[in-house]
């Protein structure tokens, strides 16, 4: 069962980590602005906000700990 079919969630290079971090920040900020301007929290924007924060965390983990990348 060691055929190399493992999922990798941390980006494999520093450039991909920076890109992931940038995309996460853009998604988080834009979703927050839309939610504040609408004055309500619908389900899909909340899911988008959570996923944006998750992408930021994965990008940061790849930048802080390079041994997690490229596994």
LUMLUMDREN-2810 file (N, C-alpha, C; in Angstrom, 1 decimal):
<atoms>
<atom><aa>X</aa><ch>A</ch><at>N</at><xx>0.8</xx><yy>-1.2</yy><zz>0.0</zz></atom>
<atom><aa>X</aa><ch>A</ch><at>CA</at><xx>0.0</xx><yy>0.0</yy><zz>0.0</zz></atom>
<atom><aa>X</aa><ch>A</ch><at>C</at><xx>0.9</xx><yy>1.2</yy><zz>0.0</zz></atom>
<atom><aa>X</aa><ch>A</ch><at>N</at><xx>2.1</xx><yy>1.1</yy><zz>-0.3</zz></atom>
<atom><aa>X</aa><ch>A</ch><at>CA</at><xx>3.0</xx><yy>2.2</yy><zz>-0.3</zz></atom>
<atom><aa>X</aa><ch>A</ch><at>C</at><xx>3.3</xx><yy>2.7</yy><zz>-1.7</zz></atom>
<atom><aa>X</aa><ch>A</ch><at>N</at><xx>2.3</xx><yy>2.7</yy><zz>-2.6</zz></atom>
<atom><aa>X</aa><ch>A</ch><at>CA</at><xx>2.5</xx><yy>3.0</yy><zz>-4.0</zz></atom>
<atom><aa>X</aa><ch>A</ch><at>C</at><xx>2.6</xx><yy>4.5</yy><zz>-4.3</zz></atom>
<atom><aa>X</aa><ch>A</ch><at>N</at><xx>2.7</xx><yy>5.4</yy><zz>-3.3</zz></atom>
<atom><aa>X</aa><ch>A</ch><at>CA</at><xx>2.9</xx><yy>6.8</yy><zz>-3.6</zz></atom>
<atom><aa>X</aa><ch>A</ch><at>C</at><xx>1.6</xx><yy>7.6</yy><zz>-3.8</zz></atom>
<atom><aa>X</aa><ch>A</ch><at>N</at><xx>0.5</xx><yy>7.0</yy><zz>-3.4</zz></atom>
<atom><aa>X</aa><ch>A</ch><at>CA</at><xx>-0.8</xx><yy>7.7</yy><zz>-3.5</zz></atom>
<atom><aa>X</aa><ch>A</ch><at>C</at><xx>-1.1</xx><yy>8.4</yy><zz>-2.2</zz></atom>
<atom><aa>X</aa><ch>A</ch><at>N</at><xx>-0.3</xx><yy>9.3</yy><zz>-1.8</zz></atom>
<atom><aa>X</aa><ch>A</ch><at>CA</at><xx>-0.6</xx><yy>10.1</yy><zz>-0.5</zz></atom>
<atom><aa>X</aa><ch>A</ch><at>C</at><xx>-1.0</xx><yy>11.5</yy><zz>-0.9</zz></atom>
<atom><aa>X</aa><ch>A</ch><at>N</at><xx>-1.9</xx><yy>12.0</yy><zz>-0.1</zz></atom>
<atom><aa>X</aa><ch>A</ch><at>CA</at><xx>-2.3</xx><yy>13.4</yy><zz>-0.3</zz></atom>
<atom><aa>X</aa><ch>A</ch><at>C</at><xx>-1.3</xx><yy>14.3</yy><zz>0.3</zz></atom>
<atom><aa>X</aa><ch>A</ch><at>N</at><xx>-1.0</xx><yy>15.4</yy><zz>-0.4</zz></atom>
<atom><aa>X</aa><ch>A</ch><at>CA</at><xx>-0.1</xx><yy>16.4</yy><zz>0.2</zz></atom>
<atom><aa>X</aa><ch>A</ch><at>C</at><xx>-0.9</xx><yy>17.7</yy><zz>0.3</zz></atom>
<atom><aa>X</aa><ch>A</ch><at>N</at><xx>-1.1</xx><yy>18.3</yy><zz>1.4</zz></atom>
<atom><aa>X</aa><ch>A</ch><at>CA</at><xx>-1.9</xx><yy>19.5</yy><zz>1.6</zz></atom>
<atom><aa>X</aa><ch>A</ch><at>C</at><xx>-1.0</xx><yy>20.7</yy><zz>1.7</zz></atom>
<atom><aa>X</aa><ch>A</ch><at>N</at><xx>0.3</xx><yy>20.6</yy><zz>2.2</zz></atom>
<atom><aa>X</aa><ch>A</ch><at>CA</at><xx>1.2</xx><yy>21.7</yy><zz>2.2</zz></atom>
<atom><aa>X</aa><ch>A</ch><at>C</at><xx>1.8</xx><yy>21.9</yy><zz>0.9</zz></atom>
<atom><aa>X</aa><ch>A</ch><at>N</at><xx>1.9</xx><yy>23.1</yy><zz>0.4</zz></atom>
<atom><aa>X</aa><ch>A</ch><at>CA</at><xx>2.5</xx><yy>23.3</yy><zz>-0.9</zz></atom>
<atom><aa>X</aa><ch>A</ch><at>C</at><xx>3.9</xx><yy>22.8</yy><zz>-1.0</zz></atom>
<atom><aa>X</aa><ch>A</ch><at>N</at><xx>4.4</xx><yy>22.4</yy><zz>-2.2</zz></atom>
<atom><aa>X</aa><ch>A</ch><at>CA</at><xx>5.7</xx><yy>21.8</yy><zz>-2.3</zz></atom>
<atom><aa>X</aa><ch>A</ch><at>C</at><xx>6.9</xx><yy>22.7</yy><zz>-2.4</zz></atom>
<atom><aa>X</aa><ch>A</ch><at>N</at><xx>6.7</xx><yy>24.0</yy><zz>-2.7</zz></atom>
<atom><aa>X</aa><ch>A</ch><at>CA</at><xx>7.8</xx><yy>24.9</yy><zz>-2.8</zz></atom>
<atom><aa>X</aa><ch>A</ch><at>C</at><xx>7.5</xx><yy>26.2</yy><zz>-2.0</zz></atom>
<atom><aa>X</aa><ch>A</ch><at>N</at><xx>8.5</xx><yy>27.0</yy><zz>-1.8</zz></atom>
<atom><aa>X</aa><ch>A</ch><at>CA</at><xx>8.3</xx><yy>28.3</yy><zz>-1.1</zz></atom>
<atom><aa>X</aa><ch>A</ch><at>C</at><xx>7.5</xx><yy>29.2</yy><zz>-1.9</zz></atom>
<atom><aa>X</aa><ch>A</ch><at>N</at><xx>7.7</xx><yy>29.2</yy><zz>-3.3</zz></atom>
<atom><aa>X</aa><ch>A</ch><at>CA</at><xx>6.8</xx><yy>30.1</yy><zz>-4.1</zz></atom>
<atom><aa>X</aa><ch>A</ch><at>C</at><xx>5.4</xx><yy>29.7</yy><zz>-4.0</zz></atom>
<atom><aa>X</aa><ch>A</ch><at>N</at><xx>5.1</xx><yy>28.4</yy><zz>-4.0</zz></atom>
<atom><aa>X</aa><ch>A</ch><at>CA</at><xx>3.7</xx><yy>27.9</yy><zz>-3.9</zz></atom>
<atom><aa>X</aa><ch>A</ch><at>C</at><xx>3.1</xx><yy>28.3</yy><zz>-2.5</zz></atom>
<atom><aa>X</aa><ch>A</ch><at>N</at><xx>4.0</xx><yy>28.3</yy><zz>-1.5</zz></atom>
<atom><aa>X</aa><ch>A</ch><at>CA</at><xx>3.5</xx><yy>28.7</yy><zz>-0.1</zz></atom>
<atom><aa>X</aa><ch>A</ch><at>C</at><xx>3.2</xx><yy>30.1</yy><zz>-0.1</zz></atom>
<atom><aa>X</aa><ch>A</ch><at>N</at><xx>4.0</xx><yy>31.0</yy><zz>-0.7</zz></atom>
<atom><aa>X</aa><ch>A</ch><at>CA</at><xx>3.7</xx><yy>32.4</yy><zz>-0.8</zz></atom>
<atom><aa>X</aa><ch>A</ch><at>C</at><xx>2.4</xx><yy>32.7</yy><zz>-1.5</zz></atom>
<atom><aa>X</aa><ch>A</ch><at>N</at><xx>2.3</xx><yy>32.0</yy><zz>-2.7</zz></atom>
<atom><aa>X</aa><ch>A</ch><at>CA</at><xx>1.1</xx><yy>32.1</yy><zz>-3.5</zz></atom>
<atom><aa>X</aa><ch>A</ch><at>C</at><xx>-0.2</xx><yy>31.7</yy><zz>-2.7</zz></atom>
<atom><aa>X</aa><ch>A</ch><at>N</at><xx>-0.1</xx><yy>30.6</yy><zz>-2.0</zz></atom>
<atom><aa>X</aa><ch>A</ch><at>CA</at><xx>-1.2</xx><yy>30.1</yy><zz>-1.1</zz></atom>
<atom><aa>X</aa><ch>A</ch><at>C</at><xx>-1.5</xx><yy>31.1</yy><zz>-0.1</zz></atom>
<atom><aa>X</aa><ch>A</ch><at>N</at><xx>-0.5</xx><yy>31.7</yy><zz>0.6</zz></atom>
<atom><aa>X</aa><ch>A</ch><at>CA</at><xx>-0.7</xx><yy>32.7</yy><zz>1.6</zz></atom>
<atom><aa>X</aa><ch>A</ch><at>C</at><xx>-1.4</xx><yy>33.9</yy><zz>1.0</zz></atom>
<atom><aa>X</aa><ch>A</ch><at>N</at><xx>-1.0</xx><yy>34.4</yy><zz>-0.2</zz></atom>
<atom><aa>X</aa><ch>A</ch><at>CA</at><xx>-1.6</xx><yy>35.5</yy><zz>-0.8</zz></atom>
<atom><aa>X</aa><ch>A</ch><at>C</at><xx>-3.1</xx><yy>35.3</yy><zz>-1.2</zz></atom>
<atom><aa>X</aa><ch>A</ch><at>N</at><xx>-3.3</xx><yy>34.1</yy><zz>-1.7</zz></atom>
<atom><aa>X</aa><ch>A</ch><at>CA</at><xx>-4.7</xx><yy>33.8</yy><zz>-2.1</zz></atom>
<atom><aa>X</aa><ch>A</ch><at>C</at><xx>-5.6</xx><yy>33.7</yy><zz>-0.9</zz></atom>
<atom><aa>X</aa><ch>A</ch><at>N</at><xx>-5.1</xx><yy>33.1</yy><zz>0.2</zz></atom>
<atom><aa>X</aa><ch>A</ch><at>CA</at><xx>-5.8</xx><yy>33.0</yy><zz>1.4</zz></atom>
<atom><aa>X</aa><ch>A</ch><at>C</at><xx>-6.2</xx><yy>34.3</yy><zz>2.0</zz></atom>
<atom><aa>X</aa><ch>A</ch><at>N</at><xx>-5.2</xx><yy>35.3</yy><zz>2.0</zz></atom>
<atom><aa>X</aa><ch>A</ch><at>CA</at><xx>-5.4</xx><yy>36.6</yy><zz>2.5</zz></atom>
<atom><aa>X</aa><ch>A</ch><at>C</at><xx>-6.5</xx><yy>37.3</yy><zz>1.7</zz></atom>
<atom><aa>X</aa><ch>A</ch><at>N</at><xx>-6.4</xx><yy>37.2</yy><zz>0.4</zz></atom>
<atom><aa>X</aa><ch>A</ch><at>CA</at><xx>-7.4</xx><yy>37.9</yy><zz>-0.5</zz></atom>
<atom><aa>X</aa><ch>A</ch><at>C</at><xx>-8.8</xx><yy>37.3</yy><zz>-0.3</zz></atom>
<atom><aa>X</aa><ch>A</ch><at>N</at><xx>-8.9</xx><yy>36.0</yy><zz>-0.2</zz></atom>
<atom><aa>X</aa><ch>A</ch><at>CA</at><xx>-10.2</xx><yy>35.4</yy><zz>0.0</zz></atom>
<atom><aa>X</aa><ch>A</ch><at>C</at><xx>-10.8</xx><yy>35.8</yy><zz>1.4</zz></atom>
<atom><aa>X</aa><ch>A</ch><at>N</at><xx>-9.9</xx><yy>35.8</yy><zz>2.4</zz></atom>
<atom><aa>X</aa><ch>A</ch><at>CA</at><xx>-10.4</xx><yy>36.1</yy><zz>3.8</zz></atom>
<atom><aa>X</aa><ch>A</ch><at>C</at><xx>-10.8</xx><yy>37.6</yy><zz>3.8</zz></atom>
<atom><aa>X</aa><ch>A</ch><at>N</at><xx>-10.0</xx><yy>38.5</yy><zz>3.3</zz></atom>
<atom><aa>X</aa><ch>A</ch><at>CA</at><xx>-10.3</xx><yy>39.9</yy><zz>3.4</zz></atom>
<atom><aa>X</aa><ch>A</ch><at>C</at><xx>-11.6</xx><yy>40.2</yy><zz>2.5</zz></atom>
<atom><aa>X</aa><ch>A</ch><at>N</at><xx>-11.7</xx><yy>39.7</yy><zz>1.3</zz></atom>
<atom><aa>X</aa><ch>A</ch><at>CA</at><xx>-12.9</xx><yy>40.0</yy><zz>0.5</zz></atom>
<atom><aa>X</aa><ch>A</ch><at>C</at><xx>-14.1</xx><yy>39.4</yy><zz>1.1</zz></atom>
<atom><aa>X</aa><ch>A</ch><at>N</at><xx>-14.1</xx><yy>38.3</yy><zz>1.7</zz></atom>
<atom><aa>X</aa><ch>A</ch><at>CA</at><xx>-15.3</xx><yy>37.7</yy><zz>2.3</zz></atom>
<atom><aa>X</aa><ch>A</ch><at>C</at><xx>-15.7</xx><yy>38.5</yy><zz>3.5</zz></atom>
<atom><aa>X</aa><ch>A</ch><at>N</at><xx>-14.7</xx><yy>38.9</yy><zz>4.3</zz></atom>
<atom><aa>X</aa><ch>A</ch><at>CA</at><xx>-15.0</xx><yy>39.7</yy><zz>5.5</zz></atom>
<atom><aa>X</aa><ch>A</ch><at>C</at><xx>-15.6</xx><yy>41.0</yy><zz>5.1</zz></atom>
<atom><aa>X</aa><ch>A</ch><at>N</at><xx>-15.1</xx><yy>41.7</yy><zz>4.1</zz></atom>
<atom><aa>X</aa><ch>A</ch><at>CA</at><xx>-15.7</xx><yy>42.9</yy><zz>3.6</zz></atom>
<atom><aa>X</aa><ch>A</ch><at>C</at><xx>-17.1</xx><yy>42.7</yy><zz>3.2</zz></atom>
<atom><aa>X</aa><ch>A</ch><at>N</at><xx>-17.4</xx><yy>41.7</yy><zz>2.4</zz></atom>
<atom><aa>X</aa><ch>A</ch><at>CA</at><xx>-18.7</xx><yy>41.4</yy><zz>1.9</zz></atom>
<atom><aa>X</aa><ch>A</ch><at>C</at><xx>-19.7</xx><yy>41.1</yy><zz>3.1</zz></atom>
<atom><aa>X</aa><ch>A</ch><at>N</at><xx>-19.2</xx><yy>40.4</yy><zz>4.1</zz></atom>
<atom><aa>X</aa><ch>A</ch><at>CA</at><xx>-20.1</xx><yy>40.0</yy><zz>5.2</zz></atom>
<atom><aa>X</aa><ch>A</ch><at>C</at><xx>-20.4</xx><yy>41.2</yy><zz>6.0</zz></atom>
<atom><aa>X</aa><ch>A</ch><at>N</at><xx>-19.4</xx><yy>42.1</yy><zz>6.2</zz></atom>
<atom><aa>X</aa><ch>A</ch><at>CA</at><xx>-19.6</xx><yy>43.3</yy><zz>7.0</zz></atom>
<atom><aa>X</aa><ch>A</ch><at>C</at><xx>-20.6</xx><yy>44.3</yy><zz>6.3</zz></atom>
<atom><aa>X</aa><ch>A</ch><at>N</at><xx>-20.4</xx><yy>44.4</yy><zz>5.0</zz></atom>
<atom><aa>X</aa><ch>A</ch><at>CA</at><xx>-21.2</xx><yy>45.3</yy><zz>4.2</zz></atom>
<atom><aa>X</aa><ch>A</ch><at>C</at><xx>-22.7</xx><yy>44.8</yy><zz>4.1</zz></atom>
<atom><aa>X</aa><ch>A</ch><at>N</at><xx>-22.8</xx><yy>43.5</yy><zz>4.1</zz></atom>
<atom><aa>X</aa><ch>A</ch><at>CA</at><xx>-24.2</xx><yy>42.9</yy><zz>4.0</zz></atom>
<atom><aa>X</aa><ch>A</ch><at>C</at><xx>-24.9</xx><yy>43.0</yy><zz>5.3</zz></atom>
<atom><aa>X</aa><ch>A</ch><at>N</at><xx>-24.1</xx><yy>42.9</yy><zz>6.4</zz></atom>
<atom><aa>X</aa><ch>A</ch><at>CA</at><xx>-24.7</xx><yy>43.0</yy><zz>7.7</zz></atom>
<atom><aa>X</aa><ch>A</ch><at>C</at><xx>-25.2</xx><yy>41.6</yy><zz>8.2</zz></atom>
<atom><aa>X</aa><ch>A</ch><at>N</at><xx>-24.9</xx><yy>40.6</yy><zz>7.5</zz></atom>
<atom><aa>X</aa><ch>A</ch><at>CA</at><xx>-25.3</xx><yy>39.2</yy><zz>7.9</zz></atom>
<atom><aa>X</aa><ch>A</ch><at>C</at><xx>-24.3</xx><yy>38.2</yy><zz>7.5</zz></atom>
<atom><aa>X</aa><ch>A</ch><at>N</at><xx>-24.4</xx><yy>37.0</yy><zz>8.1</zz></atom>
<atom><aa>X</aa><ch>A</ch><at>CA</at><xx>-23.5</xx><yy>35.9</yy><zz>7.9</zz></atom>
<atom><aa>X</aa><ch>A</ch><at>C</at><xx>-24.2</xx><yy>34.8</yy><zz>7.3</zz></atom>
<atom><aa>X</aa><ch>A</ch><at>N</at><xx>-24.2</xx><yy>34.6</yy><zz>6.0</zz></atom>
<atom><aa>X</aa><ch>A</ch><at>CA</at><xx>-24.9</xx><yy>33.5</yy><zz>5.4</zz></atom>
<atom><aa>X</aa><ch>A</ch><at>C</at><xx>-23.9</xx><yy>32.3</yy><zz>5.4</zz></atom>
<atom><aa>X</aa><ch>A</ch><at>N</at><xx>-24.4</xx><yy>31.1</yy><zz>5.1</zz></atom>
<atom><aa>X</aa><ch>A</ch><at>CA</at><xx>-23.6</xx><yy>29.9</yy><zz>5.2</zz></atom>
<atom><aa>X</aa><ch>A</ch><at>C</at><xx>-22.4</xx><yy>29.9</yy><zz>4.3</zz></atom>
<atom><aa>X</aa><ch>A</ch><at>N</at><xx>-22.6</xx><yy>30.2</yy><zz>3.0</zz></atom>
<atom><aa>X</aa><ch>A</ch><at>CA</at><xx>-21.4</xx><yy>30.1</yy><zz>2.1</zz></atom>
<atom><aa>X</aa><ch>A</ch><at>C</at><xx>-20.3</xx><yy>31.1</yy><zz>2.3</zz></atom>
<atom><aa>X</aa><ch>A</ch><at>N</at><xx>-20.6</xx><yy>32.3</yy><zz>2.7</zz></atom>
<atom><aa>X</aa><ch>A</ch><at>CA</at><xx>-19.5</xx><yy>33.2</yy><zz>3.0</zz></atom>
<atom><aa>X</aa><ch>A</ch><at>C</at><xx>-18.7</xx><yy>32.7</yy><zz>4.3</zz></atom>
<atom><aa>X</aa><ch>A</ch><at>N</at><xx>-19.4</xx><yy>32.2</yy><zz>5.2</zz></atom>
<atom><aa>X</aa><ch>A</ch><at>CA</at><xx>-18.7</xx><yy>31.7</yy><zz>6.4</zz></atom>
<atom><aa>X</aa><ch>A</ch><at>C</at><xx>-17.8</xx><yy>30.5</yy><zz>6.0</zz></atom>
<atom><aa>X</aa><ch>A</ch><at>N</at><xx>-18.3</xx><yy>29.6</yy><zz>5.2</zz></atom>
<atom><aa>X</aa><ch>A</ch><at>CA</at><xx>-17.5</xx><yy>28.5</yy><zz>4.7</zz></atom>
<atom><aa>X</aa><ch>A</ch><at>C</at><xx>-16.2</xx><yy>29.0</yy><zz>4.0</zz></atom>
<atom><aa>X</aa><ch>A</ch><at>N</at><xx>-16.5</xx><yy>30.0</yy><zz>3.1</zz></atom>
<atom><aa>X</aa><ch>A</ch><at>CA</at><xx>-15.4</xx><yy>30.6</yy><zz>2.4</zz></atom>
<atom><aa>X</aa><ch>A</ch><at>C</at><xx>-14.3</xx><yy>31.3</yy><zz>3.3</zz></atom>
<atom><aa>X</aa><ch>A</ch><at>N</at><xx>-14.8</xx><yy>31.9</yy><zz>4.4</zz></atom>
<atom><aa>X</aa><ch>A</ch><at>CA</at><xx>-13.9</xx><yy>32.5</yy><zz>5.3</zz></atom>
<atom><aa>X</aa><ch>A</ch><at>C</at><xx>-13.1</xx><yy>31.5</yy><zz>6.1</zz></atom>
<atom><aa>X</aa><ch>A</ch><at>N</at><xx>-13.7</xx><yy>30.4</yy><zz>6.4</zz></atom>
<atom><aa>X</aa><ch>A</ch><at>CA</at><xx>-13.0</xx><yy>29.3</yy><zz>7.1</zz></atom>
<atom><aa>X</aa><ch>A</ch><at>C</at><xx>-11.9</xx><yy>28.7</yy><zz>6.2</zz></atom>
<atom><aa>X</aa><ch>A</ch><at>N</at><xx>-12.3</xx><yy>28.5</yy><zz>5.0</zz></atom>
<atom><aa>X</aa><ch>A</ch><at>CA</at><xx>-11.3</xx><yy>27.9</yy><zz>4.0</zz></atom>
<atom><aa>X</aa><ch>A</ch><at>C</at><xx>-10.2</xx><yy>28.9</yy><zz>3.7</zz></atom>
<atom><aa>X</aa><ch>A</ch><at>N</at><xx>-10.5</xx><yy>30.1</yy><zz>3.7</zz></atom>
<atom><aa>X</aa><ch>A</ch><at>CA</at><xx>-9.4</xx><yy>31.1</yy><zz>3.5</zz></atom>
<atom><aa>X</aa><ch>A</ch><at>C</at><xx>-8.4</xx><yy>31.1</yy><zz>4.6</zz></atom>
<atom><aa>X</aa><ch>A</ch><at>N</at><xx>-8.9</xx><yy>31.0</yy><zz>5.8</zz></atom>
<atom><aa>X</aa><ch>A</ch><at>CA</at><xx>-8.0</xx><yy>30.9</yy><zz>7.0</zz></atom>
<atom><aa>X</aa><ch>A</ch><at>C</at><xx>-7.2</xx><yy>29.6</yy><zz>7.0</zz></atom>
<atom><aa>X</aa><ch>A</ch><at>N</at><xx>-7.9</xx><yy>28.5</yy><zz>6.5</zz></atom>
<atom><aa>X</aa><ch>A</ch><at>CA</at><xx>-7.2</xx><yy>27.2</yy><zz>6.4</zz></atom>
<atom><aa>X</aa><ch>A</ch><at>C</at><xx>-6.0</xx><yy>27.3</yy><zz>5.4</zz></atom>
<atom><aa>X</aa><ch>A</ch><at>N</at><xx>-6.3</xx><yy>28.0</yy><zz>4.3</zz></atom>
<atom><aa>X</aa><ch>A</ch><at>CA</at><xx>-5.2</xx><yy>28.1</yy><zz>3.2</zz></atom>
<atom><aa>X</aa><ch>A</ch><at>C</at><xx>-4.1</xx><yy>29.0</yy><zz>3.8</zz></atom>
<atom><aa>X</aa><ch>A</ch><at>N</at><xx>-4.4</xx><yy>30.0</yy><zz>4.5</zz></atom>
<atom><aa>X</aa><ch>A</ch><at>CA</at><xx>-3.4</xx><yy>30.8</yy><zz>5.2</zz></atom>
<atom><aa>X</aa><ch>A</ch><at>C</at><xx>-2.5</xx><yy>30.0</yy><zz>6.1</zz></atom>
<atom><aa>X</aa><ch>A</ch><at>N</at><xx>-3.2</xx><yy>29.1</yy><zz>6.9</zz></atom>
<atom><aa>X</aa><ch>A</ch><at>CA</at><xx>-2.5</xx><yy>28.3</yy><zz>7.8</zz></atom>
<atom><aa>X</aa><ch>A</ch><at>C</at><xx>-1.5</xx><yy>27.3</yy><zz>7.1</zz></atom>
<atom><aa>X</aa><ch>A</ch><at>N</at><xx>-2.0</xx><yy>26.7</yy><zz>6.0</zz></atom>
<atom><aa>X</aa><ch>A</ch><at>CA</at><xx>-1.2</xx><yy>25.8</yy><zz>5.3</zz></atom>
<atom><aa>X</aa><ch>A</ch><at>C</at><xx>0.0</xx><yy>26.4</yy><zz>4.6</zz></atom>
<atom><aa>X</aa><ch>A</ch><at>N</at><xx>-0.2</xx><yy>27.6</yy><zz>4.1</zz></atom>
<atom><aa>X</aa><ch>A</ch><at>CA</at><xx>0.9</xx><yy>28.4</yy><zz>3.5</zz></atom>
<atom><aa>X</aa><ch>A</ch><at>C</at><xx>1.9</xx><yy>28.8</yy><zz>4.5</zz></atom>
<atom><aa>X</aa><ch>A</ch><at>N</at><xx>1.5</xx><yy>29.2</yy><zz>5.7</zz></atom>
<atom><aa>X</aa><ch>A</ch><at>CA</at><xx>2.4</xx><yy>29.6</yy><zz>6.8</zz></atom>
<atom><aa>X</aa><ch>A</ch><at>C</at><xx>3.1</xx><yy>28.4</yy><zz>7.3</zz></atom>
<atom><aa>X</aa><ch>A</ch><at>N</at><xx>2.5</xx><yy>27.2</yy><zz>7.4</zz></atom>
<atom><aa>X</aa><ch>A</ch><at>CA</at><xx>3.1</xx><yy>26.0</yy><zz>7.9</zz></atom>
<atom><aa>X</aa><ch>A</ch><at>C</at><xx>4.3</xx><yy>25.6</yy><zz>6.9</zz></atom>
<atom><aa>X</aa><ch>A</ch><at>N</at><xx>4.0</xx><yy>25.8</yy><zz>5.6</zz></atom>
<atom><aa>X</aa><ch>A</ch><at>CA</at><xx>5.1</xx><yy>25.4</yy><zz>4.6</zz></atom>
<atom><aa>X</aa><ch>A</ch><at>C</at><xx>6.2</xx><yy>26.4</yy><zz>4.7</zz></atom>
<atom><aa>X</aa><ch>A</ch><at>N</at><xx>6.0</xx><yy>27.7</yy><zz>5.0</zz></atom>
<atom><aa>X</aa><ch>A</ch><at>CA</at><xx>7.1</xx><yy>28.6</yy><zz>5.1</zz></atom>
<atom><aa>X</aa><ch>A</ch><at>C</at><xx>7.9</xx><yy>28.5</yy><zz>6.4</zz></atom>
<atom><aa>X</aa><ch>A</ch><at>N</at><xx>7.2</xx><yy>28.2</yy><zz>7.4</zz></atom>
<atom><aa>X</aa><ch>A</ch><at>CA</at><xx>7.8</xx><yy>28.1</yy><zz>8.7</zz></atom>
<atom><aa>X</aa><ch>A</ch><at>C</at><xx>8.6</xx><yy>26.8</yy><zz>8.9</zz></atom>
<atom><aa>X</aa><ch>A</ch><at>N</at><xx>8.1</xx><yy>25.7</yy><zz>8.4</zz></atom>
<atom><aa>X</aa><ch>A</ch><at>CA</at><xx>8.8</xx><yy>24.4</yy><zz>8.5</zz></atom>
<atom><aa>X</aa><ch>A</ch><at>C</at><xx>9.0</xx><yy>23.8</yy><zz>7.1</zz></atom>
<atom><aa>X</aa><ch>A</ch><at>N</at><xx>10.1</xx><yy>24.1</yy><zz>6.5</zz></atom>
<atom><aa>X</aa><ch>A</ch><at>CA</at><xx>10.4</xx><yy>23.6</yy><zz>5.1</zz></atom>
<atom><aa>X</aa><ch>A</ch><at>C</at><xx>10.4</xx><yy>22.1</yy><zz>5.0</zz></atom>
<atom><aa>X</aa><ch>A</ch><at>N</at><xx>10.6</xx><yy>21.4</yy><zz>6.1</zz></atom>
<atom><aa>X</aa><ch>A</ch><at>CA</at><xx>10.6</xx><yy>19.9</yy><zz>6.0</zz></atom>
<atom><aa>X</aa><ch>A</ch><at>C</at><xx>9.3</xx><yy>19.3</yy><zz>5.7</zz></atom>
<atom><aa>X</aa><ch>A</ch><at>N</at><xx>8.2</xx><yy>20.1</yy><zz>5.9</zz></atom>
<atom><aa>X</aa><ch>A</ch><at>CA</at><xx>6.8</xx><yy>19.7</yy><zz>5.6</zz></atom>
<atom><aa>X</aa><ch>A</ch><at>C</at><xx>6.6</xx><yy>19.7</yy><zz>4.1</zz></atom>
<atom><aa>X</aa><ch>A</ch><at>N</at><xx>7.4</xx><yy>20.5</yy><zz>3.4</zz></atom>
<atom><aa>X</aa><ch>A</ch><at>CA</at><xx>7.2</xx><yy>20.7</yy><zz>1.9</zz></atom>
<atom><aa>X</aa><ch>A</ch><at>C</at><xx>7.8</xx><yy>19.5</yy><zz>1.2</zz></atom>
<atom><aa>X</aa><ch>A</ch><at>N</at><xx>7.3</xx><yy>19.1</yy><zz>0.1</zz></atom>
<atom><aa>X</aa><ch>A</ch><at>CA</at><xx>7.9</xx><yy>18.2</yy><zz>-0.8</zz></atom>
<atom><aa>X</aa><ch>A</ch><at>C</at><xx>7.9</xx><yy>16.7</yy><zz>-0.3</zz></atom>
<atom><aa>X</aa><ch>A</ch><at>N</at><xx>7.0</xx><yy>16.4</yy><zz>0.6</zz></atom>
<atom><aa>X</aa><ch>A</ch><at>CA</at><xx>7.0</xx><yy>15.0</yy><zz>1.1</zz></atom>
<atom><aa>X</aa><ch>A</ch><at>C</at><xx>6.1</xx><yy>14.2</yy><zz>0.2</zz></atom>
</atoms>
